[in-house]
Amino acid sequence: MPATETLPLFPLHAVLLPGAALQLRVFEPRYLDMVRDCGRSGSGFGVCLILVGGEVGEPATPAAFGCEAVIEDFDTGPDGLLALRLRGRRRFHVRRTRVRDNGLVVGEIEWCEPDPDDELHPEHAMLATVLEKILEQIDADLPALSQQQLDNASWVGWRLAELLPLEPSQRLGILQEDDVHQRLERLLGLM
């Protein structure tokens, strides 16, 4: 059994994916303390979909899979709240959780294996074309994508899962899938 690590968790009604950006406003003391600790240590924290509960108040029950969030930028919003720009990094599996006295959920986690650098299979080539068209619609000034990116099964899968109008439970299903080609097959089925 792989070694486990401890990671503070931020349960949300959203799923963070590797490489994806997420804007987050932080105001609860438990999360302000967590962000301060992460800033001091240069570490990230885990974002998990809420299965039971809410984003504010009592500690929520997080899903068993999540994504490490790293803070790319922060600011104080017009409302005086801390505004974070996060980026998803590594997937993890939560083995067990505990709740600290301040209400922060901490997970005992195992990191998932990094995705292999596999090329798209021919049956998934259409997904790269769909992704390219979506990205063109979002930002016409977007720099040209490299063929290497569009041929990378992992990159195409994560970007599609990020940009397609999926339910959080569907994104969670994608996040839980270890096989990059099965991930693409799931996306194909959802489309």
N, C-alpha and C positions, 0 to 999 in steps of 0.2 A: 504494500500500500504506500503511495507517495507521501512524502512529508507534508504536514499541514502548516499553515501560517495563520496569524491573526490579522484580520482586516476590518476596520470600522466600515459599517454599511449605512448607506443612505437609501432607504426604500422610497421609491417613487411610483407614480402611476404612468411610468414610461420605461422603455427598455433602451439602455445605452448599448451600442454595438462597437466593436473594434474599429477605430478610425473615424467614428462619427463624432460630430460636435453636439454639445448640449449646453443650453443656457439655463442657469439655475439661480434663483434668488434664495438667500439664506438669512434667516432671522431668529430661529430657535437657538437658545444658548448651547444646547448639546451639539448642534451642527457648527455653530460659530467656533466652539472649542475644538471640534474635529478639524475644521479648516485651518485653524491656527496651528495645531499639532502637525498637520500635513505640510504646511508652509515651512515650519521649522525643520522638519526631517527630510523634506524633499520627496515625501512619499505620496501615494495616491490613496483613494478610498474606493470602496465598492458601491456600485449602483445596481440595485435589484428591483424588479417589478414587485409591487405590493400585491400580495395574494389576499390578505385580510387586513382591514384597518384603513387609516387615512395618512396623508402626508404630514399632518400637524397633530400634535397632542400625543396620545398614548402610543407606545412603540408598535409599529405595524409588523405583520408577519411577511417576511420577504420570500421571494421565489428561491429555489435551491441553486439557480445559476444566475450569474451576473457578470458585469464587466468592470474592470478597474478604470476609474476616472482620474485623469491628471489635470491639474489646474493650468490652463494656458494663459488666462488673463483674469483680472478681477477689477472691480470698480465699485463705487457707491452709486446706486441708482438714484433717480430724482425723488424716490420715496424714502431715501435714507438707508435702504436695505443693501446688504452686500450682494453684488451681482457677479457671478462666476461664469467664465466660459471654460467648459470642460472638453476633453477629448478622450474617447474610449481607447484603452490600450489592450489589456489581456483579459481573456475570459477566465472565469473561475467557477468552481463547484463548492457550494456551502455544505459542509458536513454537519455542523451544529452551530447554534447561535446562543448568545447570552445577552442579557440587557444590563448595562451598567447602571449605577445609582442615578445618573443624570438622564437616563432614558435612551442613551445611545445603544443601538444594536451592534454587536460585534460578532463577526463570523469567524469560525475556524474553517479555513478554506484550503482547497487544493487548486493549483493553477492547471488549467487545461493545456494540453500540448499545443504549441504554435502550429498554425496551418502550414502545410507543405507548400512549396512554390510550384504547384501544378498548373499546367496550361488548361484552358477550357477544352472540354471534349466537344467534338463537332455538333452533337445534339444540343449543346448549350450556347452555341455561337450567336444565336439570335438574341440572347440575353445581353450580350455586349453591345449589340446594335440598339436595343431598347434603352440601355443605360446611357449610351452616347446621346440619343435623342432627348432623353429626360434632362440630361445635363445641359444640352444646348438650349432647351426651353427655359431652364432656371436662370442661366446666365450666358447670354450670347457673347460676352467678352471673356468668357472662360478660356484660359490658354488651352491649346490643342492637347488632347489626351495622347499619351504615348501608346503605341501598339502593344508595348510590353504590359502596360496597365490593363488594356482591354483584352489581353490574352491570359491574364492571371485569374484563375478560377476564384481564389479567395477574395481578391480585391473587387471583382465584379459582383460577387455574391453579397459582400458586406455593403457595398454602395447601393445596390438595388434594395436590399432589406431596409436600408436607412431611408431611401427616397420614395419607395412605393407606399401607397396609402393602406398600410396594414394595421390591423388591430394589435394592441400590445401583446395579447396572448399569441398571435401569429409570429410577431418578432421574437418573443421568448422561445418559441419552437425552433426558430432559425438559430438563435443564440445557443441553444442546447445541442445542436447537431454538430458532431465532431468532424464528419466527412464533408469536405468542401463540395464534392460533386453531388452528394445527397442534399446538401443545402441548396444548390442550384436547382435540383429536381423539385424540391419543395416550393421554391420560388416560382418555377414554371407552372406547377399545379395551382398556386395561388393566383397566378395571372389569368 
